[in-house]
């Protein structure tokens, strides 16, 4: 099997790339279709138009959707999705009660009308009303929470390869990099239009209304690794270093905003996509007039002398200070010392060309022009890319499974009409993300249970294989069982223990790290901390990201390395994850705090509250008895407090806590 897969991949990679005209016929480069929700047989299931696209494909395959998740599962899922935090027991109880009242009222109406449900519509009997006010109120509350921005920003920071240090040899501290992280959080909380969000990050110094905030936004172009204290000893080395730095900007900009691997065309025409080497250097011409603003302490010139730092430049930005841009040449084999033809600013040849304006007094306006083209309403590719990213973070996988590669080697969409519909919705809503988030999570598709069972409408038997997540499966668009991301896991532990510090923004925090790990990074050292407190118990998005020494708990649970843009995290399952959760000092301490927080009048009440704080539902009779027996057994060998701490530790290590149904 592996041999044939290797042959298939090799054949694809060795094939001649499509010509420009042929490449323009690729699905991703077509205009957005006027996607209309299709008609469906089961008119009772859909809660909005998203569901009609999905149900039509299910029905075409003789299948029905999964049953709706129970209210407790649903509030836990959507709260973690939108804010990255666990719901409180009080929030769960109030929501479950409200949903039960709505369901009871719905059942009364149906009974009074003597309405009999057919077999194909049986899912209605266990679902919430078509329009649930309780659920919509929950969604609106979560979208307006400041924690929404923290959660959504983490996804974007993965794409932006954000870190607080430079990486490479000396791993220099970037004292103002955190301002970009906070800018992203604010942008999501303010529901900033996508066009403005893109323009600020690419051309924050060129746009109308440029200010310190938009300068901070250009940190997107500065987030990559750098070696400013060891750039080279002569002009040739400095020229190559600058070319390498701008390569990171071009590759990241094209993959994040356009879903294209333009970086692969630096040394030659792209091997699989209709992208020319000339296209790469035309994009380089757009950025070639930029310079770094806000140098980090330790930056050296070619004579090994430290560059004087402008203390007033307390940002980490990429700007232009003059309208004239140096001439840009194709670099043969990517070498700045082997120049070919001169090229001007342009977007890739496969797209309709756009004019570049006359330079302004201080800038060339080239980056502003690029940003405007990316988010133009007729740029179907860019809007498909961002719509797919929003879907991906709710369902575990995008409609296009390769979210930063919409080219010929990328995945094809499972539901192309739905993808175009979502992109159109974004455009019609002015590029605001919150309305699309709401549309997605309000859908019946999102509310489905992740349990692996679907009833076949043809055979009447339960079909399990239909729940495959392969792209060919018509049921790929349903919530998948997902392990918490590293940051969500740590934040959930702190939420359950009651020790989460909700403070927003500011310089990165440095939680305790094992002393034996600290010598592995001698430069820009991590402090030795014996005891943690509220300052370290803030949300994980605020953890200082040191490229040479990532937090072990973050790295172990697949947080990205930040060297390159990360479009989709890995989700590994390895024994060391369980070992760390069982033995880590942080988890042990928080388990003790959780046990103290859960203490109630009786042991049964204490156990039930502990379940609510961690799993968002009470223990059933079997698990309650197991927990009682466990506590009493442990208590016989220690104390009641220690026994409850051990139970809390078990719950924090349970799959039900770590995984989101």
C-alpha positions, 0 to 999 in steps of 0.5 A: 500500500505504501509503495503504491502511495509513493508511486502516486505521489511521485507521479503527481510531483514529477508531472509537468506543471499546468500551463497558465491558461490550463491552470486558470481552469482549476476549481479554486481560481473560478469565480464564486458560484451563485450557490443556492441551498438545494431542496431536501426531502427531510425539511424538518432537520435543517435549521439554516441553509448550511444544513440543506447543502449537507443534507442534500448530499446525505440523502443522495447517499441514502443516509440521515444525519446523526442525532443532536448532541445533548444540551450538556455536550453542546454547551461544553463544545460550543463554549470551548470552540468560541472561547477556549474555556469550560462553561461553569456548572451554573451555566451548564445547569441553566442552559440544560434547564432552558433547553428542556423547557423549550423541548417540552413546549415543542412536544406539547405543541406537536401533541396538541396537533396530533402530529405523527413523525415519520421514520425519516424525520425521527431525529426531530423527537430528540432535537431542539426546536428549529429556533432555540432562543436559549441556544441563540442567547448562549451563542450571542453571549459567547461571541461578545465575551472578551475570551472569544478574541483570545481563542480565535487569535490563537488560531491566527497566531499559528498562521502568523508564526508568532513568537517572542524571540528571534530563534536561530543562534542567539534567540534574541528577545523581541520586547514588543512582539506581544503587541502584535498578539494583543492586536490580533485579540482586539481585532477579533473581539472588535469583529474587524472587517477582514479587508481591514485586518489584511490591509493592516498586517500587510500595509499598516503604514500605507493605509488610510488612518494609519496609526500605532495600532496598524504599525503593530499589525505589520508585525505579521511580516516580522514574526518569522525567525531572524538572525539580526545579530549575525547577518553577515560580514559583507554586502553580499551576505547582507543582500542574501540575508535580506532576500531570505527574510523577504522570502519568509514574508512572501511565502507566509503572505501567499499561503495564509491569505491566498492558499498558494505555495508561492514560496516554492517558485523562488528558484524555478517555476512552481513544479505543480501549480501555474506559478512562475518564478517571475511571479515570485519576484513580482511579489518581492518587488511589492515588498522590496522597499520595506525596512524593519522598524523597531530593531531588537536589542542585540542587532549588529551591523556587518562590522559586528558593532551593535546598532543603536536602538531607537528607544521611541520605536516600541513596535516590531514593524515592517514599513517604508520610509521613501517612495522609491523602491530598489530595482527587483531582479529575478534571483537565479537559483534564489541567489542574491548574487546571481541576478537575472531579468528585472521585474516590476510589482505584479500579482501572479500571472494566472490572475487578471493583472491589476494596476499599481498606483503612483507612489505617495510621498513616503511609500510606494503604495504597492503593499496597500494595492496588494492587500486591496486586491486580496480582499476584493469581492471578486477575489474568490480564492482569498474568500474561499480560503478564509471561509474554509479556515473558519469552518475548519476550527469548528468541525476539526477539518476544513471543507478543503482539508489542506487549508493553506494549499488550494493548488493542484496538490491540495485537497479538493472541497467535499462540498464546493457549493457550501464553501462558495456559499460561506464565502458569499456570506462573509462578503455580504456581511462586510467581512465580519467573522462573528455572523459567520461563526454564528451561522455555523454553530447555529446549524443542525450540522454543528449540533450533531453528536460526534457518536459514530452511528447513522441510520441508513434510510434505505436499509434501516440499519446503523451505518458506521463506515459513513462517518469516515473523515476521508474527503470522499465521505459525504459525512465529513462535515460533522463535528469530530471528536477532538483532543483539546489543543495544548493551550485549551487543555492548560486553560481548562485545568485552570478553569476547573480549579478556579485559579484562572487569572482572566487578565487580558493582554500585556507582555508574555508570562513565563510559567514554571519550567523544570530546572533541568530543562533550563540549561538547554537554552543559555541565551535569553534564559528562562527564569528559575521559578519554584512556585507559581501564582496568579501571574503565571495562571493566566491564559496560555495565549499569553505564555512567552514563546521562546523558540529555543525552549518551548514550554514542554506541556505546549510542545508535547500536545502539538503546539506549533514550533513557530518556525513556519506558518501552521495551518493545521496542528497535528493531533498526536497520541503518545504515552508521554502525554499521559505520563506528564498529566499524571506526574506534572507538578502543575497538574498535581497542584491544580488538582488539589485546588479543584478538590478544595473548590468542589468541597460541599456538604456531603461526599456525594455532592462534592463528587458531583460538583467535581464532575460538573467542574471538569466534565460539565455533567453530573456522574451517573449512578455507576460512576458515582459509586465508582468515585465513592469507592475510590475516595473511601479506599484512598482515604483509608491510606491517607486523608479525605483531602488527599483522596479527593485530590487524587479523584480530581487528578483522575478526572483531569487525566480522563479522556472525557476531560481532554477530548471535546465531543 
